[in-house]
């Protein structure tokens, strides 16, 4: 009994041992002599000529065992698989082949999913990094604005002292003009010219007092606006800090996704005993 015949007789037992996930094919030098179909079906039957370009044909041509993985894109049959083909030799002569085929559809699906997951996580990582940078920049800007608002408030408070001095000068000038008017009246005709000057002094004092009042009111409004602005800036700063914390959590989640993607890819590889 030839080596090929022995393998043919053993084929059902080998197939039973391997299970339904595997397809077993035995060939002589030009045709298939056993086709034990499992999860992979090439559509061949016993007696069919060996398909040109198939793993069996390549093994006979190379005169050595071949292990090959065929993707969906490379497969002539429309499905991915891995093939392990060995030579059947007798008296140092090649008599045929024994081939085992296993579907890698599940592995390919998991690999594709893990790659898509990895790409998505990388894109999310880029977006998250931009958000983190934006949050940090926003925090810096709000801090700068807050500092500048504080400086303006301080300058306004310093201006209050100047306004008080202007008020005092105005009051003093008004009193000076009033006294000058009284003295001019006493002087009679001789004091008419001085009376005109006194009146102008009193007008200047009145205008200064009115201007000082208006400036003070404007400064008070500015102080209120700056106070409101400072409050809003503080709210923005708090939000930017929360955003920064959220992006850090997002980055941690993205790293976990990347780790899961790598683990899935490794699981897919292990499914076919890589």
Secondary structure, DSSP 8 states (H G I E B T S, - for coil): --HHHHHHHHHHHHHHHH-TTEEEEEE-SSBEEEEE--S---S--TT-B--TTSHHHHHHHHTS-EEEEE-TTT-SSSS-EEEEEEEEEETTEEEEEEEEEEE-HHHHHHHHHHHHHHHHHHHHHHHHHHHHHHHHHHHHHHHHHHHHHHHHHHHHHHHHHHHHHHHHHHHHHHHHHHHHHHHHHHHGGGGHHHHHHHHHHHHHHHHHHHHHHHHHHHHHHHHHHHHHHHHHHHHHHHHHHHHHHHHHHHHHHHHHHHHHHHHHHHHHHHHTT-
